[in-house]
Amino acid sequence: MKPYRHVSLSPVELATLEEGHKNGSRSHFRTRCHSLVLSHRGMKVSEISSLYGKHEETVRSWMDNWE
């Protein structure tokens, strides 16, 4: 089992990602934005991966690429 992983966002980052989720032109971009927001709000990697039908490692890579 991988250790708990989440993203901490500043208010500006949160607003930027929420805007990307709402208005992004590509679905994969909106998915990544929303996943980071959900992580910031306390959702586990396993829950995010289940929500979007992605592997947990994929979700973790989104977090790594953000940071």
Summary of the structure (lengths in Angstrom):
residues: 67
radius of gyration: 11.1
end to end distance: 21.8
largest distance: 34.8
contacts: 165
relative contact order: 0.18
helix: 69%
strand: 0%
